[in-house]
């Protein structure tokens, strides 16, 4: 089957599976009495990052971890530059700076951590284990925060029962795994036909494809007035991508990657976060969305340059 058709099918599966996974996990989060900010940073973030995880495992098993590495780093830029930019273009976001004190510094730090580990041109199993340790440490802090925020009795399910929510999670995960296989195989074929390196394809084409669930979640959360879920999902997703997914991929399949290839992506991973930080009043103004979209276009231009061909 044509690689472009496979890619489109993979994107459709990623969107469908991500939506089911998000719906089930968020419903379970409400039942567990966890605040929207924590739900966004954990359940929703992990769910929407499932396509990246599926791509990561698939590419590692197929011996092409560079696709996943480019996908993860490119997804982080797309999450903030493209998705947060689109969300802000709809309207300004409100987010408590207190809720961001834990996640925002970590989201900014992870590109520097990846840069330090990859400066020797290789990500080893030891590097992957270190990333997993960092991820567990962050996740532990989130769990303690969630336990502190739990109050009252277990919430009621709206519309979907607990059994249906669990079914959504399982079915969504299965679809996402299938999507990962389709996206990886089609990306490799497209890279070969265009004569473009697999990292660049991952950083641009696959990254946007696997960010479809984040886009849907952020826009829907904004439209429904749940701003804290929108930004929390983006930050949590970026942390999970860099620490969790790259850690797993590096442990499964250590790989070589020239530092100069990833430097631009890492740089934009930090720069795009700066306009996304709220003011003292807890507002991220709408004009910053257009700034982020402009930064993302610059990133695409600088990444997809003739030297990459």
FENLINGI-V275018 format. One record per residue. N is the residue number from 1. RES is the residue in one letter. OMEGA is omega in whole degrees, -180 to 180 (NA if undefined). Layout:
# FENLINGI-V275018
N&RES&OMEGA  N&RES&OMEGA
This chain:
# FENLINGI-V275018
1&X&180  2&X&-177  3&X&-180  4&X&177  5&X&177  6&X&180  7&X&179  8&X&178  9&X&178  10&X&178  11&X&179  12&X&178  13&X&179  14&X&179  15&X&-179  16&X&-180  17&X&179  18&X&179  19&X&179  20&X&-179  21&X&179  22&X&-177  23&X&-180  24&X&-177  25&X&179  26&X&178  27&X&177  28&X&178  29&X&177  30&X&179  31&X&-179  32&X&177  33&X&178  34&X&-175  35&X&179  36&X&-180  37&X&179  38&X&177  39&X&180  40&X&-176  41&X&-177  42&X&-174  43&X&-178  44&X&-180  45&X&-179  46&X&-180  47&X&-178  48&X&176  49&X&-179  50&X&176  51&X&177  52&X&179  53&X&179  54&X&177  55&X&-179  56&X&-180  57&X&-180  58&X&-178  59&X&178  60&X&180  61&X&179  62&X&177  63&X&178  64&X&-177  65&X&179  66&X&177  67&X&-180  68&X&-179  69&X&177  70&X&179  71&X&-177  72&X&-179  73&X&178  74&X&178  75&X&179  76&X&177  77&X&179  78&X&180  79&X&-176  80&X&-175  81&X&-176  82&X&-173  83&X&177  84&X&177  85&X&179  86&X&-179  87&X&179  88&X&178  89&X&176  90&X&-180  91&X&-179  92&X&-180  93&X&174  94&X&-180  95&X&179  96&X&178  97&X&178  98&X&180  99&X&-177  100&X&-176  101&X&-180  102&X&-169  103&X&-175  104&X&178  105&X&179  106&X&180  107&X&178  108&X&-176  109&X&-172  110&X&176  111&X&177  112&X&179  113&X&178  114&X&179  115&X&180  116&X&-178  117&X&-177  118&X&-177  119&X&178  120&X&178  121&X&-178  122&X&171  123&X&-175  124&X&176  125&X&177  126&X&176  127&X&179  128&X&179  129&X&179  130&X&178  131&X&179  132&X&178  133&X&177  134&X&-179  135&X&179  136&X&179  137&X&178  138&X&-178  139&X&177  140&X&179  141&X&178  142&X&180  143&X&178  144&X&177  145&X&179  146&X&179  147&X&178  148&X&-176  149&X&-177  150&X&-180  151&X&175  152&X&-179  153&X&178  154&X&-177  155&X&178  156&X&175  157&X&177  158&X&177  159&X&-176  160&X&175  161&X&-179  162&X&180  163&X&179  164&X&179  165&X&177  166&X&178  167&X&177  168&X&-180  169&X&-178  170&X&-179  171&X&179  172&X&180  173&X&178  174&X&-180  175&X&-180  176&X&177  177&X&176  178&X&179  179&X&180  180&X&179  181&X&-179  182&X&-177  183&X&-180  184&X&-177  185&X&179  186&X&180  187&X&179  188&X&178  189&X&179  190&X&179  191&X&-180  192&X&-178  193&X&179  194&X&-175  195&X&-178  196&X&179  197&X&-178  198&X&179  199&X&-179  200&X&177  201&X&178  202&X&-176  203&X&-178  204&X&-172  205&X&-178  206&X&-179  207&X&179  208&X&-180  209&X&-177  210&X&177  211&X&180  212&X&179  213&X&178  214&X&180  215&X&-179  216&X&-179  217&X&-177  218&X&-179  219&X&180  220&X&179  221&X&179  222&X&-179  223&X&-179  224&X&176  225&X&178  226&X&-175  227&X&-176  228&X&176  229&X&-178  230&X&-177  231&X&179  232&X&178  233&X&-179  234&X&-178  235&X&180  236&X&179  237&X&180  238&X&179  239&X&179  240&X&180  241&X&-173  242&X&-175  243&X&-175  244&X&-173  245&X&178  246&X&177  247&X&180  248&X&-179  249&X&-180  250&X&179  251&X&179  252&X&-174  253&X&176  254&X&-174  255&X&177  256&X&176  257&X&179  258&X&-177  259&X&180  260&X&-180  261&X&-175  262&X&-174  263&X&-178  264&X&-179  265&X&179  266&X&180  267&X&180  268&X&175  269&X&177  270&X&-174  271&X&-178  272&X&180  273&X&-175  274&X&178  275&X&-178  276&X&-180  277&X&-175  278&X&176  279&X&178  280&X&178  281&X&179  282&X&-177  283&X&170  284&X&-171  285&X&-177  286&X&-177  287&X&179  288&X&177  289&X&178  290&X&175  291&X&179  292&X&178  293&X&176  294&X&178  295&X&180  296&X&177  297&X&177  298&X&179  299&X&179  300&X&-179  301&X&-177  302&X&180  303&X&-179  304&X&-178  305&X&-178  306&X&-178  307&X&-180  308&X&-175  309&X&NA
